[in-house]
């Protein structure tokens, strides 16, 4: 499958679809014994196809890159360099991705933001690169892709409204 433009942006920052798919798999596998990693990759790519998701990712990645080049005005530059814990804008931006598939995405995002599995942990480590936004955006992407799988599970119970209230 050809790599999309947003996948190239992510790869440039050290994140692959497979990295995110592994997190999605770990979130959904306990609820779906038949789940295959390929379904998780497909779900990540389906979320990445949404324009609003792409815009959020472009914005967060650009802010991280500008901070690395020390091009942000103060005090924003200092906040980004420190990855100030009370900043919160990074999580707020990530919710734009998380909410694409509803409340289950929100709860999964909270879990991922706290536990920081896989690539999320690697991005969160303080190193030469700044990933203030990207670690949260990847958590949002994984949470949305996981929620997408949960919503599409054919074994999920379907409830129907009665004809009359």
Secondary structure, 3 states (H helix, E strand, C coil): CCCCHHHHHHHHCCCCHHHHHHHHHHHHHHHCCCCCHHHHHHHHHHHHCCHHHHHHHHHHHHHHHHHHCCCCCCCHHHHHHHCCCCCCHHHHHHHHHHHHHCHHHHHHHHHHHHHCCCHHHHHHCCCCCCCCCHHHHHHHHHHHHHHHHHHHCCCCCCCCCCCCC
